[in-house]
Amino acid sequence: MRKGVTFLTTLALTGVLTLPVTAQDTPSADTVVASVDGTDITLGHVIVAFSTLPAQYQQLGPDVLLPGIIDQLVRQTALAQSFEGEPSRAARLSLENEERSVMAGEAVEATMATAVSDADIQAAYDSRFADGTAGEEYNASHILVETEEEALAIVEELNGGADFVEVAKAKSIGPSRENGGALGWFGPGRMVPDFEAAVISLQPETISGPVQTEFGWHVIRLNETRVVDAPALEEVRDEIQLELQQIAVTEHIEALVASADVVLPDLSDLDPASIMNLDLLRN
């Protein structure tokens, strides 16, 4: 299946991208930056193209990107004008998908713009930090080994009086071994769930039994805990707003789908591998 022309595929475009662009005091999205056989390319087209570039291209700087994007849009326009006949089925379906995606994005932006008020943010902040704190943080160390048997032997060794730091340096396979297993301070959500649950269950200056995670078997020592003061509202305003917006968008989408007349035919006879059959687009 044919793919669309990628922006700036030849960028660095070796410095040959020196299309003259006339500076204007008050440019707008309608400012014409090029014309191909009467078809205008505007600054708005360039801005949209820039916004979809991969991050590595966006770092090149506007002095390089402006003429580079214009050059690519000129090339695309010339190619599009040269096409004769009807677009292929793949092209038509691609355009339908693109329009669906763009309009869905517009709907999301519209929902996010009106979904959350300052009062909503304040209420969420007050609820999250009702006691004036941001909860507890934990300072822990661990010894990571490959098997439960090794972990059990280490627990026995530590219970017999061995120094945790020295055992960690000698036997841990984790990157923290050089620090005697020390992990420093961390809050909820920073560690994998089983590890975090084991830490929370401990009293300061005690060790856990073997704890299994995707990384191996851990023996954990909780060194100490501390209560963290709540941040000021302005420090977390953007974070809270985004969380509330995401909730609102999810609820809005679910409500739309629930109220829509969605028909899902029986696909039990459809081979899932058919999604990879590009030959179907040539029929």
Order of alpha helices (4+ residues) and beta strands (2+ residues): beta-beta-alpha-alpha-alpha-alpha-alpha-beta-alpha-alpha-beta-alpha-beta-beta-beta-alpha
